[in-house]
Amino acid sequence: MTKAEIVEQIYEQVGFSKKESAELVEKVFEAIKETLADGEKVKISGFGNFVVRDKNSRKGRNPQTGQEILLDARKVLTFKPSLVLKNMLNDRPVTEVEADEARALANSEAGGR
């Protein structure tokens, strides 16, 4: 799905104009990018968590020459899907026990900020 398709879905389902839908999508993505750039997690209930992680520099190898090279430290973006999303993708309902565990985990993470 592309950004344009998301805009189209909002236009059709919510009833905003295409311009309003495009602005909304742009603002949501901008807020997510800014939050991640600040090193904070983005948690979307029922969808998942986006987290920026630091990777240390490490030794690598040029696959063509076999020569060792040093790869710089960098940041990577990871995504961990929620239990709700995982179960939906596998056509499996969320059990009450799983829902309770997910809520407890979310509450403990929210309190640990």
C-alpha positions as CSV (number, residue, x, y, z in Angstrom):
1,M,0.0,0.0,0.0
2,T,1.3,3.4,-0.9
3,K,0.8,6.8,0.8
4,A,-1.5,7.7,-2.1
5,E,-3.6,4.6,-1.4
6,I,-3.8,5.5,2.3
7,V,-5.0,9.0,1.4
8,E,-7.6,7.4,-1.0
9,Q,-8.9,5.1,1.8
10,I,-9.3,8.0,4.2
11,Y,-11.1,10.0,1.5
12,E,-13.5,7.1,0.9
13,Q,-14.1,5.9,4.4
14,V,-13.9,9.1,6.5
15,G,-15.3,11.6,4.1
16,F,-12.5,14.2,4.2
17,S,-11.6,15.9,0.9
18,K,-8.6,14.5,-0.9
19,K,-6.6,17.5,0.1
20,E,-7.6,17.2,3.8
21,S,-6.9,13.4,3.7
22,A,-3.4,14.1,2.2
23,E,-2.6,16.7,4.8
24,L,-3.7,14.3,7.6
25,V,-1.6,11.5,6.3
26,E,1.4,13.8,5.9
27,K,1.0,15.2,9.4
28,V,0.7,11.7,11.0
29,F,3.8,10.5,9.1
30,E,5.7,13.7,10.1
31,A,4.8,13.2,13.7
32,I,6.0,9.6,13.6
33,K,9.3,10.6,11.9
34,E,10.0,13.4,14.4
35,T,9.3,11.1,17.4
36,L,11.6,8.4,16.0
37,A,14.3,11.0,15.2
38,D,14.2,12.1,18.9
39,G,14.9,8.5,19.9
40,E,11.5,7.8,21.3
41,K,9.3,4.7,20.6
42,V,6.1,5.0,18.6
43,K,3.5,2.6,20.0
44,I,0.3,2.2,17.9
45,S,-2.2,0.1,19.9
46,G,-3.4,-2.9,18.0
47,F,-0.7,-2.4,15.4
48,G,2.8,-2.5,16.9
49,N,5.9,-0.6,18.1
50,F,8.5,1.2,16.1
51,V,11.8,1.5,17.9
52,V,15.1,3.1,16.9
53,R,18.1,1.0,18.0
54,D,21.8,1.7,17.9
55,K,24.1,-0.8,16.1
56,N,27.8,-0.7,17.1
57,S,30.5,-0.5,14.5
58,R,31.7,-4.0,13.4
59,K,34.0,-5.8,11.0
60,G,32.6,-6.7,7.7
61,R,33.9,-8.2,4.5
62,N,33.7,-7.0,0.9
63,P,32.0,-9.9,-0.8
64,Q,33.8,-9.3,-4.1
65,T,37.4,-9.1,-2.8
66,G,37.1,-10.7,0.6
67,Q,38.9,-7.7,2.1
68,E,37.9,-6.8,5.7
69,I,36.4,-3.4,6.2
70,L,35.0,-1.5,9.2
71,L,31.3,-0.8,9.1
72,D,30.3,2.4,10.9
73,A,28.0,2.5,13.9
74,R,24.5,3.3,12.8
75,K,20.8,3.5,13.9
76,V,18.3,1.0,12.6
77,L,14.5,1.1,12.8
78,T,12.8,-2.0,14.1
79,F,9.1,-2.9,14.1
80,K,7.5,-5.3,16.5
81,P,3.9,-6.2,15.6
82,S,1.3,-6.3,18.3
83,L,-0.3,-9.5,19.3
84,V,-3.6,-8.3,17.8
85,L,-1.9,-7.8,14.4
86,K,0.0,-11.1,14.5
87,N,-3.2,-13.0,15.3
88,M,-5.2,-11.2,12.6
89,L,-2.5,-12.1,10.0
90,N,-2.8,-15.8,11.1
91,D,-6.6,-15.8,11.3
92,R,-6.5,-16.5,15.0
93,P,-8.6,-14.7,17.6
94,V,-6.9,-13.1,20.6
95,T,-7.6,-15.1,23.8
96,E,-8.6,-13.3,27.0
97,V,-5.3,-14.5,28.6
98,E,-3.3,-13.0,25.7
99,A,-5.2,-9.8,25.9
100,D,-4.6,-9.5,29.6
101,E,-0.8,-10.2,29.1
102,A,-0.6,-7.6,26.3
103,R,-2.3,-5.0,28.5
104,A,-0.1,-5.8,31.4
105,L,3.0,-5.5,29.2
106,A,1.8,-2.2,27.7
107,N,1.1,-0.8,31.1
108,S,4.5,-1.8,32.5
109,E,6.3,-0.2,29.5
110,A,4.2,3.0,29.8
111,G,5.1,3.2,33.5
112,G,8.8,2.7,32.8
113,R,9.3,5.8,30.6
